[in-house]
Amino acid sequence: MMDWLEVRRGDAPLIVSFPHTGTDLPRDVEAQLASPWLARKDADWWIHRLYSFAADLGATTVRTTISRSVIDVNRDPSGASLYPGQATTELCPTTTFDGEPLYAGATPDEAEIARRRSVYFEPYHAALAAEIARLRKQHAKVVLYEAHSIRSRIPRLFDGELPHFNLGTNSGASCSPELTASVEAACDASTFSRVTNGRFKGGWTTRHYGRPDEGVHAIQMELACRGYMDDPADPPTPGAWPTPYYDTQAAPLRAVLTNVLKASVAFAQA
């Protein structure tokens, strides 16, 4: 196994994918960047820690430690935009979410993008596909749960403030309505706000693997950071972002997420 790819196997019909929690910058890439801090700014901060309970539920987890600024394993490998006409970042991002240039000079050319796709993107998805296949031999249904987070306010990407829970099911195509309803109910039983298929409808992973008719149900959860950590109202600055993770601060949202994953397992076992 590659040292940047973490796969922890469980036997429950649930896979939790962490594509954006990594902050590692390979030396050859870091040398080209305008700022290592900028390259780490848009990570899904502390998300794998927030979901550390997943193993206790028997979930399998797949995580890359490589920064999404090197290559985003939740983007279409062809380079096609997931949200045509809207601001977004590329397979190998050239800017931050706020539009700041990531590179001091030239951005990755086609050969470099192909290299990163081969070294990082393809092994990540080979691992995901292998775990889906393994669990499908044991279960009639498997849930692939994409775990994400993002700052609550990013004017370049969306207007206003995001709800706490942002569910994406590719407009209902990537999973059964029963799974969507179960996750929505777990969210709505809390004091946190929720939307389904709003600004975020699910990334490439959700759209690619979600095949309900074949027993694979994929759903993305994009959390607004303010639900579990201090989320700056203004664009973050070095030294002030990311803010620390505190167990007591994250506990209320973590309790809801525990119910979300339990509901996902119950759906798959039904």
Phi, psi and omega in degrees: 000138178296147183290346179265355185246118182250120177236121179239116189271139169231177182247359174288157182280051184216129173241128175252120182257133178240083185276345190233016180270353183286151177228005181288138177237109176305144187303320182294328178281317182302325181297339182265351189277152176288327183197124175300327179295316177300322182291341179255352190301322187265018175297156173278082192298128172067010187294320179293333174286320179301323182262022183298341178289347186302323180298326180293340177269002180085012182286150168270139177238143177230126185218142170253139177270357180281137179299143177297341179288340175283305172202139182262107184284003176249023176247157177298122182296343177284345184094355179294142180288139175281339182228074182305134179087353179246152177295137178202181176246158190272180175304311170247094189302144176250349177222164170282176175302329182274000177094005179285137179296134178274336186252143179286331180227236182293144176272165183303133177272181185299322180294319180290321176298318179296322179296313180295324177298318180290320186281323188242310186295308186296318176297324179299314183283335172295321178293316178300312181298321180294321180289323175299314180296319179299312183286333177292338176286340182258336188226146178290330179227145177227139176255127171257116186248116180268117185259120184221167168207163181202153176303147187292332182230116174220091188305329180293332184260328183199158179276146171068210184247132180291149167298164179296315181250125179236101182271139177232127180228026184053048180056036176093357185274340190265352179203169179292146174302331180293321176294314178304313182297322180294318179291319177301318181296320178296321178290316186287345176283354181258181176270000182275153180276157185211145170220151177241129180054048174272238179297326182248116184253006184110136180276196183298323182298312178300315184288326183283317186268339182293104179227077185305323181294342179254010175088008179246114184248117184248136180216142179250138174242111175257115180265140168285129187305328185297346179289339184222356179207169176287125186246117185295140177286331180256165176307133185292159180231156176304139182090339180246354180216134004281155173281159184293161174260127177239129182303318183293324179291322183277345189304315182298316179291322179299323178296320178293318180296328174300317177293326177297313181289325175298320178296324179294318177295315181299319177300314183292331182274347184293000000 
